[in-house]
């Protein structure tokens, strides 16, 4: 799903070069999954503003080597040690002995810690920008003019959701992680210059869980130049699409639930109905869906817009989610009507009438998709309205403006923009 972006978008301006340390879990390229989409866009914006960026992150697979090389051409330095999730899971168990959340030792690496210390010890940097609370452990004592913590969402609440849906052992493990990680998030939120969250819903939750700290809202956006429809010629009126990285538990849970609980009724009503499950790394439970009549599981694809253009409806039946869902923004930008769960939709805030179907539960999801399958002209009309709204309100340029305003409040020394 990667795409080549114009390298001219990250050419620094010739005057002021603020020093930035940028930390995130994954290599922020290619922008083919939720966190990489967000981190790439904000990273490239800082570069475009003329920042001298030192990037710390992790590689996870062989193809990340190419991504690191791409980023080394743009950043002053990139340190990206390999993260083996199998071994890091074992390492994380030391948290049971130390009393800390298991997330922290999972993402702890001596090479990255040494790099951050080196980058910040010679002289204070202008900005430390951290994406995801797990990476804040590298910057809690880093001297900097400003330290920004982009929580996006409270990770501790994700573990709380998992605990609520688990058996006795899962409730204990996930519940412990939720409690310990929230304590760490609380400390980070009170010591960094500014915490950021992705939506008003997240801000409300943040205020309730970490009282006395008021985060700024910085949503992710959508690349409207990339996610643009080639037209209706390939659209199939009874085809739905679900996109996302398919080893991510909320995606796995959501699409498996849809196929199990909703798809049989839709296929009975529309015998030619198709479901396209488009995304990399499908786990065995997702691969097994390909045996269900009408379901296609693609695995990794070069780019998603042609797949969107084959569908008439996009679905986002996520049950373990909050925040702003890229799959929803991308589908709407492509001119598709979307049937989304309340969890997948709530990050969008107030949505204009007639642009999104919010379906809570099995019956409502079947009804929402079925109504759009049955009325292709209406589905296209809703899709056009959705595209017009998203392409105006949710394009990345609007989010860059928000970030610029936040950094100006913190006196990060970028040149003033007229």
DRENTISE-10024 format. One record per residue: z, x, y of N, C-alpha, C, O, CB in turn. Coordinates in steps of 0.05 Angstrom, whole numbers, plus 5000, padded with zeros to 4 digits. Atoms other than C-alpha are relative to their C-alpha. Glycine has a CB too. Layout:
ZXYZXYZXYZXYZXY;...
***
This chain:
500050164976500050005000500050175025500250075047502449825000;500049824977499850615045497449965016495449865006500450294991;502450014984495050655102500150245019502250335026499849745016;500249774982492651215147500349905029498749735038497450154996;499650074972495251155218498850215018498550445010503049965006;501249824981492151465279502150215009504150145021498949855024;498149794993495652135288500350035030502350145039499150274988;499749984971494352085363502449845010503449895032497549905013;497750164992500051575365502650165001504550075013500349764982;497649845000505052135355499650265014501150455008500950044971;500349754984502452665402502050005023502049815039497150025011;497950004979508252865448498850025027496650135031501950234995;500749964972507752815523500850285008502650404995501449795018;499649724995507653495556502550085016503050325019497750105015;497849924983513853455599502750024985503150214971500349795023;497449985012520953295575500049974970498649804960501949795013;499950015029522553415502502949974991504150174984498750254987;497250045009529253105484500250084970498450044955500849705003;499549925027532253385420501249774984503249654993501750254999;499150225016533252865365500350094971498650224960497949765002;499649985029536252895295499749724989501249544997502750144993;500650265011533452315255500750014970499650174955497049925004;499150005028536852145188499549734987500149524999503050074998;500550255015534651625137499950074970499650304963497349875009;499849955029535051535062497450114988497450314975500849744986;502649935012527751575043498250145019498450105044498649754988;502149894983521951985069498649775014497649595001498050174983;501250234985519351525125497050005001495849965022501250005027;502950025002512151555102499350004970500650144955498650255014;501650194985507951215078501649745005503549684990497449934985;498550244994510350555109499349774981497949584988499449915028;500850195021509750165044502349854988501949714968498650154978;497750165008516649865035501849965024501550105044501550134976;498550094977521849555080501250225017500650235041502149824992;498749804983526050145102498050215010498450315032502250144984;502049814990520050615106498449895023497650045041498250094977;501550124978516350135150501650025026500550115046499449704994;498449994976522150095198500450295010500150345034502749874995;499449734991523950835199497550145010497650295030501250164978;502449884990516751055206499349915028498750085046497649944982;500850104973515450605266501850105022500950175043499949705000;498249914979521650805304499850315003500150415025502949924994;500349714998520751545286497550075016497650245034499850124972;502449934986513551555309500149925030498850055046497649864987;499750074971515551205374501650225014500950295037501549735003;498549774988520751755388498250245004498350375024502450074984;501949784997515352265375498049955023497450135038498550054974;501950074979510551905420501250025028499850085048498949724996;498549974975515851915475500450305007501550365029502649854999;499849724994515752675470502550144988503150364995500150045029;497649885012522052795428499350224981497250224967501549784985;500149795020522953425388501949924977504349944980500850295012;498550135021525153125323500450184976498650314966498649744991;499349875026528753445264500849784981502749634986502350225003;499750235019528452975204501450094975500750284963497249894993;498649965025533352945147499749754983500349534993502950075004;500450235018531852495087499950104972500450334966497449845008;500249925028530852495012497249944989495949744997502149854983;502450075016524752534967501049894973503149964963498150254996;499250135025524852124903497850024978498449994955500649715004;502249995019518052214870498050215009498050305032498649734996;501949784994512352724867498349945024497750135040498350054975;501850064978507952364917501450045027500050055047499049714998;498549954974513452464970499450285011499850325035502949974995;500749734990511153194974497949985022498050125042499150184977;502250044981504852965010501149885026500349955048497849834988;498850134977509052525056501650205017501450205041501949774991;498549794986513553115074498150185016498650245039501750174981;502049834987507453535091498949865025498549985046497750084981;501050164977504852975136502050005023501350035046499549704991;497950014980511552935172500650275012501350295036502549884989;499549744990512253685179498050075022498650245039499850214978;502049954979505953685222500849875026499749935048497349904992;499250164976509453205271502850065010503450035033499749714993;497249954993516753405270500550305003499050464992501949884978;499349724997520054045291500950134974500450364968502250045021;499149915026523154105222500649754982501549554992502650185002;499450215020523853675159501550134977500650324965497349864990;498449925023529253775107500249754982501449554990502950115008;500250245017528153305048500550084971498650114955497249875002;499449935028531753504983499449774981499249544989503050084997;500650205021530053144918502549844992504649964988498650134975;497750175008534552554901499349884972497549724970500549785021;500450115027534852404826502049774998504449814996500450214978;498250225001537651704822501749994975504049904975498549745003;498450005025539851794750502450185003504750104996498250094977;497849814997544052404766501949935023504349975021499050295004;498250084978546552134832501849774993504049755003498349925025;498250215009549251524797502550124986504750024989498649814980;497749875012553651994756501750135021504250115020499050214980;498549874979555552384818501749805016503849865026498250155019;498650204984557551744853502649914988504449815002498249755004;497550085013562951614802502450155010504750065006499750034970;497749854989567252144836501449835021503749885027499150265011;498850184980568451604888502449854988504249775002498049815011;497850135013572951274836502550175001504850065001499349934971;497749824998577451894840500950045028503350075033499350264987;499349944972577152004915500849755015502049775037497750145013;499450254986577851274934497949925020498249715033502650035014;502050074980571551274976497949824987497849794962498650265011;502150165012565650804967498150174984497550404991498449845022;501849855018560851014911497450085014496150275007499449844975;502549944985555050994960500050275013497950405014499649795021;500049754985557351614998499450244982497650394989502750035013;500849775016557352124941497249974988495950174982502050044977;502850035009550851814916498050135018496150265009499449694997;501949894981547352024980501050265013500150345034499549795022;498949754988551352664992498550244987498350264963503150024994;501549775009547453314987500650245018500450225042496949944999;499249764985549554015007497850115018498350205040500950214982;502249904984542654215032499749855025499249965047497449994984;500350164976542153635079502450035019502150035043499749704992;497649974983549353715103499850275016500550275040502550004983;500349744987547954455119497949995022498350115043499350224980;502250024980541554275156501049855025500549945048497649854989;499050154977545053765201502050175016502050175040501349734991;498149824986550654255216498550215016499350285038501950134980;501549794986545554785234498649885025498650015046497950134982;501450134978541554305278501849945024500949955047498649754991;498350094979547554075317502150205009503550155029501549754991;497949824992552054685320499250205021500950305036500950164975;500949804980547755145362500449895029501450045046497050074996;499650144975547854655420499849704995498349624977498050095022;500150295005549053905425497249895003495849965022502049855018;502750134998542753505412500349765019502549665024498949924973;500050234982540752945459500649744985502049564995497349975014;499750265015540652405404500250064970498550214960497749815007;500050025029542752325332499549714994500949535002502750104988;500850275007539251715304500249974970498850104955497049945010;499450045029541751465236499149734991499849535004503050054994;500850265012538450925194501449974973501050144955496949984997;498550075024542950625140502750145000502950395005498550084974;497249894998550550715137500550234981502250394986502049784996;499649795019550051165076499550275012500650475002498349964976;500749744988547051715120501850075023501650295034497149995010;498349944977552351665174502050224993503150355011501549755008;498149795008556852135133499250285010500950455012500350004970;501049744991552452715157500450045030500250265040497150034994;500049984970553552555231502649905012502749875037497749845011;497650114988560652295239501350205020502850115038502049934978;498949804982562652955273497950155015498650355028501950194985;502149854988555953175299500149985030500149765041497249914990;500150024971556053365373497349925010495350035002500850275012;502650114991550652975409500549855026502749745031498749824979;499850164976549352655476500449714994501949575008497650045017;499750275009548751995440499649994970498050144959498149805014;500350045028549451765368499549704995501249545001502450104983;500850285005545851125347500149954970499050114955497249945012;499850085028547450785281498549744996499449535003503049974991;501650235006541950315259500849894973499749964952497050065001;499150125025545649905207497849834988497549814963502549835004;501950215009539949405203501649764989501749555002498050114979;498250205011544549005158502550154990502550394986498749854976;497649885012551649125134499650024970499649834956502649825007;500449955029550649445066502349894984502049814961499550294995;497750105015557649245047499749714992500749624971502650045017;500450285006555648515050498049964977498249764963499249855024;501950025023549948645001501650024974501249874955497950235001;498449975024555148884950501849754996502349684974501750255002;498550255003559348264965498449784987499349634970501149915028;501850195012553347834948499650054970499749874954497349995015;500349935029552348204883502649934985502449834963499450304997;497550065013559748124867500249704994501249614973502450095017;499850295003559347374878498249894977498749674967499249865026;501850095021553647324827500350144974498650114956497150035010;499749835024556447784774502349904982503949744991500550295008;497850055018561047744714502550165008502550295029499350074972;497549884993568148024713499850305008500950385028502049974977;500349724993566248764711498550045025499350205042498750154976;501649984976560948684763501549925025501350045046497449844998;498450084977565648304808501950215009502450255033501549744993;498149794993570648874805498550235013499450335034501550094975;501449764989565649444816498749935027499150085046497850094980;501450074975561449094869502049925022501749985045498049774995;497950084980567648794902501450245012501950255036502049814987;498849764990570849474907498150145019499050235040500750194976;502049874983564449764936499849865027499749995048497350024987;500250154975564049204988502450065017502150105042499949704994;497649954984571249325010500150285011500650325035502549954983;499849724991570950085013497750075020498250215039499950194976;502249934982564050115046500449865027499749975047497449914987;499450134975566149605098501950165017501650185042501149724996;498149834985571950055117498650245013499250315035502350104982;501549784989567150635126498249905022498050045043498350134978;501750114979562250205166501649945025500649985047498549754990;498350054978567949995210500550255016500350265041502749874991;499449744987569750725225497550105015497750205037501050204980;502549904988562450905239499449835025498649945046497749984980;500650174978561450305284501750065025500850035048500349714992;498149954977567450495327499750285011500850345033502849954991;500249724991565651235333497250075010496950275025500850184979;502749944990558151225344499649875028501049685035497849894980;500450114973555351085414499149715000499949565017497950175014;501050275001551650455394499249924972497550064960497749965020;501050115025550950055330497849805005497849665025502349874984;502350184998544549675319499849834974500349944952497450165004;500550175023543149085273497349865005496149885026502249784997;502850085000536648735257499549715010497349645016498950024972;500450284992537948005276502549895012504750015010499149844976;497750144989542547525311501949924978504449924981499249755016;498350075022545047305243501750244992504150214987498349904975;498549765007547048015227502150075022504350165015498150244996;498149954978550348085295502549824997504749915001498749965028;497750185004554647475281501850094977504250094980499049714995;498449905022556747745214501450265007503850295000498150054976;498849744992558048435244502549945017504650065012497950165016;497750064983562648135297502349894985504649944991499149805022;497950115016566447755244501350214983503850204979498949784982;499049805019567248355197501250245015503050375005497950094981;499049774985568248895250500649915029499149965047497850235001;499450124975571648535307500550215022501550435017502549834998;499649824977571648855376497650185005497650335025502450164996;502349834996564949205367497549815002497149644985499650204976;502350184995558648875395497450154997496750315014500249885029;502549845004552149145365497749885016497749655023499349994970;502550094989545349105397498249914978498450014955498750235017;501950115020539848725361497350155004496150135026499649705003;502649865000533649145344498549924975498950054954500350315002;501450095024529048775296497850204993496950365009498849725004;502549875008523449085256497749825008498149585011500050074970;502450164992516448855274497950004979498450054955498950115026;502350005019509648785242497650145014497250115038499349704992;502449864991503449215249497749805001496349774981499450254982;502050214997498748685276497250104998495349954993500449855026;502749885002492849165277499250034970496950034963499850275014;500549975029493549265201500049744985498249694969502050194988;499850255014495748585178498549785015499749615028503049924996;501750204987489848185204498049914979496850074965498550125025;501750115020485747725161497050065005496150065028500449704998;502949974998478447855146498549735000496149725001498950184977;501250265000477247105143500749854975502149954957497050025003;499250185022477846525095498150014976498549864957500149715011;502050015021471946695050501250054972500249934953497950215005;498949945026476246974994502449834993503449854970500850294999;497650155005482046485000499649804977497549674975500949865025;500150195022483546084937502149795005504549865008500450154972;498150204990486845424954502549964983504549854994498649745002;497750045017491645414895501250274991502350294969499249844975;499049735007493746154897502350075020502050045044497850215002;497749914984500546404921500350304996499450414976502649844991;499649715002502647114934502950075007504149955025498150155019;497449884994509247494932499650305002498550424984502149924977;500449714996509448204959502850135003504750015011498350055025;497549844997514748754958500250214978498850204958502449814999;499549805021517249354920501549864977503549734981501750245012;499150175022518549074851502150144982502450064959497749924984;497549915013524549504831502449945017504650035011499850304992;497850074981528649234889501249734990499849534988498949975029;498750235014533748744860499549735014498949544999502950054999;500650264988532848184912497249904994496849664990500550015029;502750085007525348184899499749924971498549724965498050235007;500150065029526148204824501349734995500249564981501550224983;498650255004531247644826498449765010498249554997502850015014;501450224988527147214873497549924986497049684981499350075028;502650075012520347254839500549904971499149724962498150245000;499450105027523347174769501149725000500449554983502050194985;498950274997527246564792497749815005497649594994502049995023;502250184993520846264822498349954975497649724970498350135022;501750045023516746374759501449834979500249664966499150274988;498550155020522246104714500549715008500249534991502650144995;499150264992524345504755497949835014498149585013502450035018;501850154984518545304799497150014990495749814992500050125028;502849975008512045564769499049804979496849704982499550274990;501050195020511645104708499249735013497249625005502149954979;500750264988511744474752497550035017495849845017502349915018;502449964983506544764800497550034982495449924989500350245018;502349985018501944954741499349744987496949694981500650214979;500650265012502644274711498549825019496749675011502649864992;501450164980500343954776497350135008495449985014501849975025;502449864992495144484793499350204977500250434978500450155027;500649845023492344764727498750275006498950464991498349854980;501349754993488345304763501750175019500750375029497349945014;498349854982494245554803500450294991500650344967502849865003;499649715006495146304808502350105018502850005040497450165006;498049864985500946734830499550304999499350414977502949934989;500549714999499647444853502750145007503850095029497850075021;497649854995505747904848499150285006498450434988502049994975;501349764990503648494890502150205010503550145030498049945022;498149804991507949114895500550224980500050184956502649875007;499749775017509649794867502549984983504349824988500150255017;497749965017514549984812501149754987503549714987502250125016;498950245014515049324774501750074976500850224958497749824991;498249955022521049354728499149824976497449644980503049935008;500950165023520349074657500149705003498449564994501650084976;499850294997522748384677497749895017496849665012502749935014;502350094984517148344729497450044984495749864985499950165026;502449965016511948644683499649774980497449694974500250274985;500150215019513648104633498849745011497849574997502849944988;501150244988511547574683497049984997495849764998500749995030;502950005004504247774671499249844976496949764973499050284999;500650165024504747404605500149715005499249554988501950074977;499950284992505946754641497349905010496150045026502249955021;502750094991499546344650499849985030501549865044499449734987;500650024971496746424720501350225016500750245040501049745010;498649804985501147014739498750274997498150364974503050024992;501149735001498147694757502150195013503050145035497350025015;498249804989502648304767498350255004497350374985502450064980;502049794993498748854803501250284997499650474991499049965028;499049734996503549444808499150105028498349945045499050194978;500749894974502049914866497049945006495349974989500550315000;502750044990495849734907499550185024501450265037499449705007;500749824978492150154959500949885026501950025044497150065000;499350134975493349645014500249704994498849604976497950055022;499550285007495848925015498349795014497949575003502849945005;501550224987491448545066497849874983497649634984498750115024;501950155016485748415016501349814980500149614973498350204985;498650185019490848114968501049755015500949535004502350144987;499350234984493647675023497649815004497949575003501250095027;502450174995486547435037499049854976497349674979497850185011;500750155023485847194966501749754997501049574981500250174975;498050215004491746724973499949795021498849835043502850124999;499850214981492946065007502849965011503249845032499049744988;497150034994500546095009501450264993500850384973501249754985;498249785007505746645012502749894994503549695007500150225023;497350105006512546554981502050235004501450475001500249904971;497849824997519146894996502649874991504349815007500350105030;497750165010524246554950502450184994503650184972499249864974;497949815004529547084960502749875001503349705018499950235021;497350115000536746914942502150205008504350135015500649894972;498249794993539947584956498850155024497850375021500550204976;501349884977537447735026501149895026502249675027497049954998;499550094972538547695100498050175017495950255006503050055009;501749824984535448085157497349885005496849645000499750264987;502850084994528148055178498350104977498150344973499150115028;501549935024523648045117497150085008495649915019500049774980;502849924994517248455125498049834986495849784997499750304993;502050165015513848045071499349745015497149655013501049944972;500550254985514647425115498350065025496449925030502649875008;501549934976512147765179497250074993495349985007501450235015;502749915007506248075144498249774991495949754999500150214978;501550235009504047435110499249825024497049735026501649844980;500550174976504647045176497950135018496150005028502549955015;502049864984500747585213497249974988495249985002500850295003;502550035014495347505160498949715001496749664991500350094972;500950274998494846765176500649834976499249634971497149995005;499150155023498346515114502449825006504249925020500650184976;497550154999503245935112502050124980501250214959499549704994;497949885017509846175082502149794993503049645009501350245015;497850165010514845815039502350194994502050354976499349824975;497849805001521446195047502649864995503149645005500050175025;497350095003528546105025501550035027500650185044501550164978;498549974975533746025080500950295004500950395026502549824999;499149724998536146735064497750185011498250365027500950114973;502249844991529147015075499149935028497750095041497749974981;500950104974527946605138501950045023501150055046499349724998;498150014978534346655177499950235020500750195043502849994988;500249784981533047335207497949965022498050105042499350254985;502150054980527147045246501149845023499849815044497749854988;498950164979531746605288498549745003497849614983499950165027;501450254995528546005321497050034997495750185011500749905029;502949995007521645905291498749755011499749535007499550034969;501350244990516745435326499449804977498749884955497450085014;500650205020515744785290497150034990495350095005500449715012;502749995011509844785243499050274993496650314989498149865018;500949735007509645525229501350124975500350334966500550195024;498649895023514345635170501349774984502549594996502250215009;498650205017516845215111502450144988502250334973498149904977;497549905011524145355095500849824977501349584981502250025022;499450165024525745125024502550104987502650344978497550014980;497549925012532745134996500249884972500749644969502449905018;499750095028532745094921497449944986495349954998501849774999;502350045017528144924865498249775009495849805012500949954972;501650234994525844224884498550045027496249975029501849755002;501249974974524544404957497850214999495850195013502150085021;502049795002520745034938497549894986495249954995501050244984;502350125014516244654889498549815019496149815020500949854975;501250194982515044114941498550155023496350075030502149825012;501249854978513544624996497450134992495450115006501950215011;502549875009508445024956498049794992495649824998500750194976;501850205009505544404925498649865023496249805021501449794983;501250134976504344074993497850175012495750075020502149935021;502049824989500544685017497650044981495350054990501250275007;502249995019496444734953498349755002495849775000501150034971;501450255000494544004960498549955026496749785026502049774996;501350054974492344055033499050265012500350375030501949855019;500949744991488244685044499550025030500150225043497450084986;500549994971486144495115502650025016502850175035498449755009;497449994987493344375135501350284996502550385015501849784990;498949745005495345025102498850215019500250385030499650084971;501349814982490245405143500949965029501250165044497049984998;499150064972492445065207502850115005503350235026500049705005;497349894998499745255194499850305001501350435017501749914977;500349715000497545965179499150115026500050315035498150084978;501049914974493746025244502349995021502550165038497649835009;497850034981499845775283502150224995503250345014501449734998;498149795006504346265246499050275010500550435021500450024969;501149754991499646845261500250035030500850245041497150034991;499849994971499346675335502850075010503150225028499049735012;497249944992506946675340500950284993501950425010501949804987;499149745009508247295299498650235016499850425023499550044970;501549784987502747705332500650025029499950225042497049954996;499149984973505647545400502950105002503550285017499849735014;497149954997513147575388501050234982503150344989501549754993;498849815019513948065330498350254996498850404977500249864973;501549755001508948625343501950235007503850205022497650005019;498249774997512049315341500450085029502650185036498950234984;499749914972510749445415502449875014503749995031497549945015;497750134988516048935433502650134991504550145006500049704993;497649875010521149285389500450285012502650365017499850024969;499849744987519549955420501249965028502850125037497250135003;498850064974521149645488503049964998504550055016498749755012;497150045004527949435461501450264995503550325007500549804977;498849745006529350125434500150175025502150305031498450154978;500049854975527350445500502349915018503650085031497349975014;497850104983532249995537502750094990504450165006499849705002;497549915012537850175489500550295006502750375014500149954970;499749724995536650915496500450075030501850265036497550164989;499549964971536250865572502949945007504050085024498149825016;497150064995543150535572501850234991503950275003500849754985;498449775010545651145533499350265014500450475006499650034970;500849764984542451635583498650214983498950454989502450115014;501649805015538051965530497750085018496349915028499049874972;501749914978533652395574497050004994495750214995500750285007;502950035001526652125561499149975028500549875046499249764982;501150054974522052125620499949705005499349544987497150135002;500150284993522351465657497149904997495250045004501049955028;502750115003516551005640499649785020501349605023499649894971;500650204980513450595695498949744987498349555001498050105021;
***
